[in-house]
Amino acid sequence: MAAAMHMRESFVLTSLLVVTACPASPGTTTDPGTTDGPNASTGDPSSGGTSEPTTGTTTDSTDDTTAGTTGDPPALPETCADVLAGDPGAADGEYTLYIGKDADKPWPAYCNDMAGTPAEYLVLVNVEDGRNFSQYTNADPEGADLRTAFTRVRIDPKTLVVDIDDLTFSTSTGEVNHGGPVTTMPYAVAEGCSTEVDGVANIDLVGTPFKVIDPFCTKGANADGGVVFSSNDQVVDLTGGGYCGWTGPATDNGCVDNPQNKSSGFVLELEYIGAQPLVAETCAEIKANDPGASDGEHELHVGKDPSKPWTAYCHDMATEPKEYLPLVNVDADHNFSEYATKGPGTTVLTHFTRVRIDPLTLTVDIDDVTFSESTGMLMHVVVVTSMPYGVAQSCDGPGMANGAANIDLVGTPFKVADSFCTAGSAAAGDAVLGSDEQVVDLTGGGNCGWTGPSKGGNMCVFDPQTKNSGFALELAYIDV
């Protein structure tokens, strides 16, 4: 440390002697420790690694005096090489780069291989299953589909073109045979060889300041497929197939050829659109955007559609985020389920204030009683102390529908899309829909019997009091 300090003091002394001997011309720096090149970050990814422009002034920590100033502020970094030029010690991590060195066009880049040849990667926000993946669907029904999921993609910071073949930040499962074993797929390619259009892929740039402007095309033997743009062109869903066929980015010369061979390179074109309001579909996306987000109400959007917002209660944000639909009408006569009994035990009555919902399928887990209160207890296969949502049950005798239940979605942007059915021994009951299918009143019973959701119209739930039905009640989004 003493040797380093001595070298620093010697460097400053030499600089002062040079300044004294040769006065600097106007507009130039008088401190060799200050450059007019790109300024970089601290290089510490844990602190965010964001590069920020400085005033062009450096201070010697040994005497706390200004050693010199520049006439112009340093240029903003456009590339990771610019970051490294400004800070030779910069490590791999996230930094703020600027399109065309324009202060109004910042974007968060992951700079990789800073000790070698710096390369820029776009950090993808939505990386859960079903987002930012490519799949080559196996033609062999017994074989595993080849799927590659991406967390970052290589991007040219000057042309904003993505190298779809770069797999540095990806993971793959499965394998297919296409002139040899194929174990990874490029970004933004859906491929299949079963004669069906069964290859799928997804691009999701939500949470980044970019959208997709590249055209796509389908190519191959008996090729077919399609592309659907959504979320202001930040999301693209692809299908492709044939014998063999694929859908992927188009180049100047046409469709990419045999993309599974990783011979396409930089072909997917993006456009800078600046920071966008977060349009999240799940609570996991809320957490990904804000790791400090706590349990509470957050705005989600069905299908990431800005025109389909809804208020979700995000639960377990510190571990595995789950979505709940807050119910507005929660008095004694609304949003309850009942198992009525005249025999041993007491009537079990459960009132709900929130219900667990899958934000992708809009299906309610009727067994989740996290946000409910119950009274009563009886025995039916198991000890019953609470009832699933949307179920009316009793065991008072043939044809006696003494159990009651109510679903009330008024005040939410959802309605009931499911049908209901009555099952059990000598079962009786009914489900009456009202208030634009946002309210359902149920009765159920028999010896023993119940009325409840039909699990998507396929079959009645069975022995619902044992909590074995899961996600069984389907909802639909409505404009409110």
CORGIRA-V501544 format. One record per run of one state. SS is the DSSP state (helix for helix, strand for strand, loop for the rest). FROM is the first residue (numbers start at 1). TO is the last residue. If there is no record, write none. Layout:
[[SS & FROM & TO] [SS & FROM & TO]]
//
This chain:
[[loop & 1 & 1] [helix & 2 & 21] [loop & 22 & 44] [helix & 45 & 47] [loop & 48 & 56] [strand & 57 & 60] [loop & 61 & 64] [strand & 65 & 69] [loop & 70 & 79] [helix & 80 & 86] [loop & 87 & 92] [strand & 93 & 98] [helix & 99 & 101] [loop & 102 & 105] [strand & 106 & 112] [loop & 113 & 118] [strand & 119 & 123] [loop & 124 & 132] [strand & 133 & 137] [loop & 138 & 145] [strand & 146 & 150] [loop & 151 & 151] [strand & 152 & 155] [loop & 156 & 160] [strand & 161 & 163] [loop & 164 & 169] [strand & 170 & 173] [loop & 174 & 175] [strand & 176 & 177] [loop & 178 & 180] [strand & 181 & 182] [loop & 183 & 189] [strand & 190 & 192] [loop & 193 & 198] [strand & 199 & 204] [loop & 205 & 209] [strand & 210 & 212] [loop & 213 & 215] [strand & 216 & 220] [loop & 221 & 223] [strand & 224 & 230] [loop & 231 & 234] [strand & 235 & 241] [loop & 242 & 244] [strand & 245 & 251] [loop & 252 & 253] [strand & 254 & 255] [loop & 256 & 258] [helix & 259 & 261] [loop & 262 & 265] [strand & 266 & 272] [loop & 273 & 282] [helix & 283 & 289] [loop & 290 & 295] [strand & 296 & 301] [helix & 302 & 304] [loop & 305 & 308] [strand & 309 & 315] [loop & 316 & 321] [strand & 322 & 326] [loop & 327 & 335] [strand & 336 & 340] [loop & 341 & 347] [strand & 348 & 352] [loop & 353 & 353] [strand & 354 & 358] [loop & 359 & 362] [strand & 363 & 365] [loop & 366 & 371] [strand & 372 & 375] [loop & 376 & 377] [strand & 378 & 379] [loop & 380 & 382] [strand & 383 & 384] [loop & 385 & 391] [strand & 392 & 394] [loop & 395 & 402] [strand & 403 & 408] [loop & 409 & 413] [strand & 414 & 416] [loop & 417 & 419] [strand & 420 & 424] [loop & 425 & 427] [strand & 428 & 434] [loop & 435 & 438] [strand & 439 & 445] [loop & 446 & 448] [strand & 449 & 453] [loop & 454 & 463] [helix & 464 & 466] [loop & 467 & 470] [strand & 471 & 477] [loop & 478 & 480]]
//
